[in-house]
């Protein structure tokens, strides 16, 4: 099982989005998402991320190099996993209940909570809107593209987005989580993970395969 230490970023109380991105780049290291768990899906884009926190926010940045892009979904809580997508699943309490943060390459967000794939409660879109997100690909939808693409996405997640938990601070939090890259309906479907998943078929909704993450 992978383990991850989430550094507390040294920042003043109120920082702009651009300042947050700059501080994360300077103070947090990158971690690769590079595990292929299923032989039928052997395409491996190059993916890594940085993660840090301040007391009441998680800062997360993805870096992706891939050959096929798709960005059709624009709805909050829509089917973003069909597009070029990065994901962050986290169980703040380290139990079976977890949040699935899913982000398309143009910043469409899907966010729900519960103990498994078939028992999810959506987070209200008005709450999800509090997440600040910016992709180097912009925010406009587009159909399939093939070539050699590099893109980055910065995400700022406030603590109140964890709507079904009684979180007061990220300081010292011991959680479990996994980080993913996928694209179910891109030209080449792919499923890449940070922590390995030992299932027969692709399934990200498996908290028993989350890694340990500890917030400074």
C-alpha positions in Angstrom: 0.0 0.0 0.0 1.3 3.4 -0.9 1.6 6.1 1.7 1.5 9.8 1.2 2.4 12.8 3.4 0.4 15.9 2.5 2.5 18.9 3.4 1.0 21.9 5.1 1.8 24.8 2.7 3.4 27.8 4.3 1.0 30.6 3.2 -0.6 33.7 4.6 -4.3 33.5 5.5 -5.8 34.7 2.2 -4.0 33.9 -1.1 -5.2 34.3 -4.7 -5.6 31.2 -6.9 -2.4 32.1 -8.8 -0.5 32.5 -5.5 -1.8 29.1 -4.3 -0.7 27.4 -7.4 2.8 29.0 -7.2 3.2 28.0 -3.5 2.1 24.5 -4.2 4.6 24.2 -7.1 7.4 25.5 -4.8 6.6 23.5 -1.6 5.1 20.2 -2.6 6.7 17.3 -4.5 5.2 15.4 -7.5 3.8 11.9 -7.2 3.3 9.6 -10.2 0.1 8.0 -11.3 1.5 5.1 -13.3 0.0 1.7 -12.3 -1.8 -0.3 -14.9 -3.9 -2.9 -13.1 -5.8 -4.5 -16.0 -4.1 -6.2 -19.0 -6.9 -5.4 -21.4 -6.2 -1.7 -20.8 -2.5 -1.2 -21.4 -2.3 2.4 -22.6 -0.2 4.5 -20.1 -0.4 8.3 -20.4 2.1 10.1 -18.3 0.4 11.5 -15.2 1.6 13.0 -11.9 0.2 15.3 -9.2 1.1 17.5 -6.3 -1.0 17.8 -3.2 -0.7 20.1 -0.2 -3.1 21.8 2.2 -3.7 24.8 4.4 -5.8 24.4 7.4 -9.2 24.7 5.5 -8.3 23.8 1.9 -6.7 21.0 -0.1 -4.6 22.2 -3.1 -4.2 19.7 -5.8 -2.5 19.9 -9.2 -2.4 17.3 -12.0 0.1 17.1 -14.9 -1.0 15.0 -17.9 0.7 14.0 -21.2 -1.6 11.9 -23.4 -2.4 11.1 -27.0 -6.2 11.3 -27.0 -8.5 14.0 -25.6 -12.2 14.2 -25.2 -14.2 16.9 -23.4 -17.9 16.7 -24.0 -19.5 16.8 -20.5 -20.3 20.2 -19.1 -22.9 19.3 -16.4 -21.9 19.3 -12.7 -22.3 15.7 -11.5 -22.5 14.5 -15.1 -20.5 11.7 -16.8 -17.1 13.3 -16.6 -15.4 9.9 -16.4 -16.2 9.3 -20.1 -13.9 12.3 -21.0 -10.2 12.8 -20.4 -10.5 12.8 -16.6 -8.4 12.9 -13.4 -9.9 11.8 -10.1 -9.2 12.0 -6.4 -11.1 9.5 -4.1 -10.7 10.2 -0.4 -12.1 8.7 2.8 -11.5 11.5 5.5 -12.3 9.1 8.3 -10.4 6.1 6.7 -13.6 4.0 6.7 -15.8 2.7 3.9 -17.4 6.1 3.2 -15.5 8.2 0.7 -15.8 11.2 -1.6 -15.2 10.7 -5.3 -13.9 13.9 -6.8 -13.8 13.5 -10.6 -12.5 16.4 -12.8 -12.7 16.4 -16.6 -9.9 18.0 -18.5 -12.0 21.2 -19.0 -12.9 21.4 -15.3 -16.4 19.8 -15.2 -16.8 18.3 -11.7 -18.6 15.2 -10.4 -18.7 14.8 -6.6 -20.6 12.3 -4.4 -20.3 10.5 -1.1 -21.0 7.1 0.3 -19.7 3.6 1.0 -19.7 2.1 -2.5 -20.5 2.6 -6.2 -24.1 1.7 -5.8 -24.8 3.9 -2.8 -23.8 7.4 -3.6 -25.2 10.8 -2.4 -24.4 13.7 -4.6 -22.9 16.9 -3.2 -25.1 19.8 -4.1 -23.9 21.7 -7.2 -24.1 25.0 -5.3 -21.5 23.6 -2.8 -19.4 22.1 -5.6 -19.2 25.6 -7.1 -17.0 26.6 -4.2 -14.2 24.4 -5.7 -11.8 26.6 -7.7 -10.5 24.9 -10.8 -8.4 25.9 -13.8 -7.2 23.8 -16.7 -4.6 24.8 -19.3 -7.1 23.5 -21.9 -9.6 26.1 -21.0 -13.3 25.4 -20.1 -15.0 25.0 -23.4 -16.2 21.5 -24.5 -14.7 19.8 -27.6 -15.0 16.5 -29.4 -12.3 13.9 -29.8 -8.7 15.0 -30.6 -5.7 12.9 -31.2 -2.0 14.0 -31.2 0.5 14.7 -28.5 -1.1 16.8 -25.7 0.2 18.1 -22.4 -2.1 19.8 -19.9 -2.2 20.8 -16.3 -5.1 21.4 -13.9 -5.0 23.3 -10.6 -7.7 22.6 -8.1 -8.5 24.3 -4.8 -10.9 22.4 -2.6 -12.4 24.1 0.5 -13.2 22.1 3.6 -17.0 22.8 3.4 -17.2 20.8 0.2 -16.9 17.7 2.4 -20.6 18.2 3.0 -21.3 14.9 4.7 -18.4 15.0 7.2 -17.8 17.0 10.3 -14.4 18.2 9.3 -13.0 21.3 11.2 -9.4 21.2 9.8 -7.1 19.2 7.6 -4.3 19.6 10.2 -3.2 16.2 11.3 -5.9 14.3 9.5 -5.3 10.6 8.8 -7.2 9.4 5.8 -7.1 6.9 2.9 -7.3 7.9 -0.7 -6.5 7.0 -4.3 -5.6 9.1 -7.3 -6.6 8.2 -10.9 -6.5 9.0 -14.6 -9.2 7.6 -16.9 -11.1 8.2 -20.1 -13.8 5.6 -20.7 -14.9 6.9 -24.1 -11.7 8.5 -25.3 -10.2 7.0 -28.5 -8.2 4.6 -26.3 -9.9 3.8 -23.0 -7.5 3.8 -20.1 -7.4 3.3 -16.3 -4.3 4.3 -14.4 -4.0 4.5 -10.6 -1.7 5.7 -7.9 -2.3 2.8 -5.5 -2.8 -0.7 -7.1 -6.3 -2.2 -7.3 -6.6 -5.9 -7.3 -10.0 -6.5 -9.1 -10.7 -8.4 -12.2 -12.1 -5.4 -14.1 -11.6 -1.7 -13.8 -13.2 -0.4 -10.6 -12.2 2.8 -8.8 -14.9 2.5 -6.2 -12.9 0.2 -4.0 -11.9 1.9 -0.8 -10.2 -1.3 0.4 -7.5 -0.5 -2.1 -6.9 3.1 -1.1 -3.5 4.1 0.1 -2.8 5.9 3.4 -2.5 9.7 3.4 -1.5 11.8 6.4 -2.0 15.6 6.5 0.8 17.5 8.2 
